[in-house]
């Protein structure tokens, strides 16, 4: 149900941002990662260039590559199946697969979750795009906030350590601080600098502590 609502919101938001019905549906069929799709249409709606919009969406989707590294070991699928399975490597399929006790149940969990969510996401994207004209201004319904809300819902449970919270906090400051002075979409890319900055500061602090001993 949550994925269906997000897919519907994406369809409405994408159509409201000026993308055509085929463009909106192609994004869900080919990209199939909600946060990246919302980031792309959000940047385009704000006047950002296609390059910066695509770059921001790409960096948000990089996390799926790390899921894939872990799932490739867990699922151990035949080489011929891996390019097709890669399309379904998302937060939900990774979570369900990693929670299973055996390789067989992990494969079943991955397949069932991936297939059901892929079909539902694309169906609700189509329905949202078709219904965008009837809904009218997406901002009046608050659907323009769906993208950030989905991303925060994915991010919040992952912030368990002080370092992770520091990276997230600095990224927010960079993104908001640079928003008035940089073109749309660029502040999201600049916010990625938060991770190396925080890790550099942490390493320097640890070295100072070792020298103090």
C-alpha positions as semicolon CSV with decimal commas, in nm:
position;residue;x (nm);y (nm);z (nm)
1;X;0,000;0,000;0,000
2;X;0,280;0,243;0,085
3;X;0,459;0,176;-0,242
4;X;0,133;0,213;-0,433
5;X;0,065;0,551;-0,277
6;X;0,419;0,664;-0,354
7;X;0,389;0,545;-0,712
8;X;0,064;0,734;-0,755
9;X;0,220;1,046;-0,605
10;X;0,515;1,014;-0,841
11;X;0,287;0,986;-1,143
12;X;0,097;1,297;-1,040
13;X;0,413;1,491;-0,952
14;X;0,589;1,394;-1,275
15;X;0,295;1,492;-1,492
16;X;0,257;1,815;-1,296
17;X;0,626;1,889;-1,359
18;X;0,571;1,887;-1,733
19;X;0,676;1,533;-1,828
20;X;0,457;1,350;-2,076
21;X;0,276;1,025;-2,000
22;X;0,532;0,811;-2,192
23;X;0,822;0,991;-2,020
24;X;0,669;0,939;-1,676
25;X;0,599;0,570;-1,736
26;X;0,945;0,516;-1,888
27;X;1,107;0,649;-1,572
28;X;0,924;0,395;-1,358
29;X;0,986;0,111;-1,600
30;X;1,357;0,178;-1,649
31;X;1,474;0,354;-1,331
32;X;1,248;0,192;-1,068
33;X;1,387;0,360;-0,760
34;X;1,150;0,607;-0,603
35;X;1,386;0,856;-0,440
36;X;1,586;0,900;-0,761
37;X;1,272;0,946;-0,968
38;X;1,132;1,209;-0,732
39;X;1,469;1,387;-0,728
40;X;1,478;1,396;-1,107
41;X;1,132;1,539;-1,162
42;X;1,173;1,775;-0,864
43;X;1,489;1,926;-1,008
44;X;1,332;1,960;-1,351
45;X;1,023;2,125;-1,203
46;X;1,245;2,374;-1,019
47;X;1,409;2,476;-1,345
48;X;1,724;2,268;-1,318
49;X;1,903;2,142;-1,627
50;X;1,851;1,780;-1,736
51;X;2,218;1,711;-1,657
52;X;2,204;1,824;-1,294
53;X;1,866;1,656;-1,246
54;X;2,000;1,326;-1,382
55;X;2,321;1,357;-1,178
56;X;2,128;1,408;-0,854
57;X;1,907;1,109;-0,932
58;X;2,213;0,899;-1,012
59;X;2,385;0,971;-0,682
60;X;2,070;0,886;-0,487
61;X;2,052;0,555;-0,674
62;X;2,414;0,458;-0,605
63;X;2,308;0,293;-0,280
64;X;2,143;0,018;-0,485
65;X;2,485;-0,081;-0,617
66;X;2,597;-0,153;-0,260
67;X;2,282;-0,358;-0,202
68;X;2,370;-0,549;-0,516
69;X;2,714;-0,640;-0,387
70;X;2,561;-0,801;-0,079
71;X;2,271;-0,964;-0,262
72;X;2,497;-1,115;-0,528
73;X;2,665;-1,318;-0,253
74;X;2,342;-1,403;-0,075
75;X;2,130;-1,503;-0,375
76;X;2,411;-1,648;-0,591
77;X;2,195;-1,630;-0,902
78;X;2,312;-1,774;-1,235
79;X;2,517;-1,524;-1,434
80;X;2,254;-1,500;-1,710
81;X;1,986;-1,391;-1,460
82;X;2,187;-1,120;-1,284
83;X;2,124;-0,834;-1,534
84;X;1,748;-0,892;-1,501
85;X;1,760;-0,928;-1,122
86;X;1,960;-0,604;-1,097
87;X;1,649;-0,410;-1,202
88;X;1,478;-0,520;-0,879
89;X;1,762;-0,433;-0,641
90;X;1,594;-0,170;-0,422
91;X;1,552;-0,100;-0,050
92;X;1,254;-0,331;-0,006
93;X;1,391;-0,634;-0,191
94;X;1,722;-0,602;-0,011
95;X;1,550;-0,581;0,329
96;X;1,327;-0,883;0,265
97;X;1,607;-1,096;0,120
98;X;1,854;-1,021;0,399
99;X;1,593;-1,110;0,662
100;X;1,554;-1,469;0,537
101;X;1,724;-1,762;0,710
102;X;1,817;-1,963;0,398
103;X;1,931;-1,894;0,042
104;X;1,616;-2,051;-0,101
105;X;1,385;-1,833;0,107
106;X;1,599;-1,528;0,026
107;X;1,555;-1,598;-0,345
108;X;1,180;-1,642;-0,303
109;X;1,156;-1,322;-0,097
110;X;1,355;-1,128;-0,355
111;X;1,148;-1,257;-0,647
112;X;0,807;-1,207;-0,484
113;X;0,892;-0,863;-0,347
114;X;1,057;-0,745;-0,668
115;X;0,779;-0,864;-0,898
116;X;0,490;-0,736;-0,686
117;X;0,644;-0,396;-0,623
118;X;0,755;-0,351;-0,984
119;X;0,406;-0,422;-1,115
120;X;0,235;-0,210;-0,850
121;X;0,478;0,083;-0,884
122;X;0,432;0,100;-1,260
123;X;0,055;0,058;-1,243
124;X;0,011;0,335;-0,986
125;X;0,255;0,559;-1,177
126;X;0,030;0,523;-1,483
127;X;-0,284;0,592;-1,279
128;X;-0,124;0,898;-1,117
129;X;-0,010;1,041;-1,448
130;X;-0,354;0,985;-1,603
131;X;-0,526;1,143;-1,304
132;X;-0,298;1,447;-1,279
133;X;-0,532;1,668;-1,482
134;X;-0,828;1,579;-1,261
135;X;-0,633;1,652;-0,943
136;X;-0,505;1,989;-1,064
137;X;-0,228;2,171;-0,883
138;X;-0,021;1,908;-0,701
139;X;0,105;2,171;-0,454
140;X;-0,250;2,229;-0,332
141;X;-0,265;1,862;-0,228
142;X;0,085;1,862;-0,084
143;X;0,200;1,598;-0,333
144;X;0,503;1,807;-0,425
145;X;0,637;1,709;-0,081
146;X;0,607;1,338;-0,156
147;X;0,962;1,309;-0,290
148;X;1,139;1,458;0,012
149;X;0,906;1,268;0,246
150;X;0,988;0,934;0,082
151;X;1,361;1,004;0,093
152;X;1,351;1,105;0,461
153;X;1,153;0,791;0,544
154;X;1,426;0,583;0,381
155;X;1,710;0,776;0,539
156;X;1,597;0,824;0,899
157;X;1,621;0,457;1,013
158;X;1,977;0,437;0,877
159;X;2,114;0,717;1,095
160;X;2,231;0,507;1,388
161;X;2,579;0,640;1,463
162;X;2,704;0,987;1,543
163;X;2,904;0,995;1,220
164;X;2,599;0,914;1,010
165;X;2,393;1,181;1,182
166;X;2,674;1,432;1,134
167;X;2,690;1,356;0,762
168;X;2,314;1,395;0,728
169;X;2,312;1,722;0,924
170;X;2,597;1,873;0,724
171;X;2,433;1,763;0,398
172;X;2,114;1,943;0,497
173;X;2,308;2,260;0,582
174;X;2,499;2,249;0,253
175;X;2,186;2,183;0,049
176;X;1,980;2,457;0,211
177;X;2,266;2,705;0,232
178;X;2,358;2,672;-0,135
179;X;1,999;2,665;-0,260
180;X;1,973;3,045;-0,309
181;X;2,306;3,081;-0,490
182;X;2,336;2,772;-0,714
183;X;2,118;2,650;-1,002
184;X;1,842;2,402;-0,924
185;X;1,974;2,050;-0,875
186;X;2,334;2,155;-0,803
187;X;2,290;2,195;-0,422
188;X;2,195;1,825;-0,403
189;X;2,523;1,734;-0,571
190;X;2,719;1,970;-0,345
191;X;2,558;1,813;-0,038
192;X;2,740;1,489;-0,125
193;X;3,058;1,660;-0,003
194;X;2,929;1,617;0,353
195;X;3,045;1,254;0,371
196;X;3,416;1,307;0,291
197;X;3,430;1,620;0,508
198;X;3,288;1,442;0,812
199;X;3,506;1,134;0,757
200;X;3,816;1,354;0,723
201;X;3,729;1,538;1,048
202;X;3,665;1,207;1,225
203;X;3,999;1,063;1,109
204;X;4,183;1,373;1,220
205;X;4,018;1,362;1,562
206;X;4,106;0,995;1,605
207;X;4,468;1,057;1,511
208;X;4,484;1,345;1,757
209;X;4,347;1,119;2,029
210;X;4,605;0,851;1,958
211;X;4,888;1,105;1,968
212;X;4,753;1,239;2,300
213;X;4,793;0,896;2,457
